[in-house]
Amino acid sequence: MENKKQYSLLFKAILSLETEKDCADFFEDLCTMKELNDMVDRLDVAQCLLEGETYETIVKKTKMSSATISRVNRCIQYGSGGYKKILKRIT
């Protein structure tokens, strides 16, 4: 992360959100609908991968490209563990 101070401000802002409504309001202001939908889609793909679904099944279910599924899978396999940690907490 190049500018740690700016990342820190964003992360502190996210951590300050107290309700789902706070999150919706903040992220709707912060992101475009496409960006929000992309994040939702990636989280859905991550959940499918962690549940052991195949790429073929995930493509049919989510309509996501195999490239996106592969990217999410790389994050799950070699990333910092964020998908696993968060999905474990909320499911």
N, C-alpha and C positions, 0 to 999 in steps of 0.2 A: 504494500500500500504506500503510494507515494506521499500523499499529504495526510499524515496521521492525525493532525489537529482537526481537519475537516471531516475525516472518517469518524473521529471520536465524537464530534458534534452530532453527526447523523445517528450514531449508535446510542448516544445518550438520549436523543429525542425519541428513538424507538423504545428504549427502556422506560421512558417516562409515560408511555401510553398505558392507561389504566383499564379501558374497556374495549370491547370489540367495536363499538361505535367510534371511540377515539381513533382506533386503528383505521377504520374505514375512512373517516374524515381526513386523517393525515395522509394516508396513502393515495386517496383520490386527488388530493391537492398536489402531492409530491410526484406522482407518476401519471403517465398517460394511461388510458384504458387498455391499450395494447400492452404496455409494460406490465400492468397489473395482471392481465390475462396470461401473459407469458409466465409470470411467476406462479400463478395458480396452476398452469399446465405443467410446469417443471415439478412442482410439489406433488401433483397427481402422478406423474411419471415416476418420481422417486418412490412413492408409496407402492406403486405396482411392482417396481423392481425389487424393493425390499420384501415384498410378499412372494417373490419368486416367479412372477409372471414373465413370459418370454417376450422378446421384442415384437414378434408377430402379433401376439395378443394385445400388447400395449398399443401398437399402431392402430389396430382395429378399434380398440376401446376408446382411445384418446384422440385419434386422428393426428397425432404428432409424428414428425418425420423420424426416421431411424437415426439421423444425425443428431437430433435433439436428445433422443433417448440415449444414444451413445455418450453424449456430453454429460448428461445427468449421471449415467452409470460410472463414467470416469471420476466424477466428483465423489460418488459414493465409495468407489474402490480406493481412490488415491487422495481424496481431499481431506479436509480437516474434521470430518465427522458431523458436520452441521445437519445434514438431512436426517441421518440416523437419530441423532440426539433429539431433534425437535419432533420428528414423527413419533418417536417413542413417548414423548411427553404428552402429545395431544391425541393419540389413538389408544 
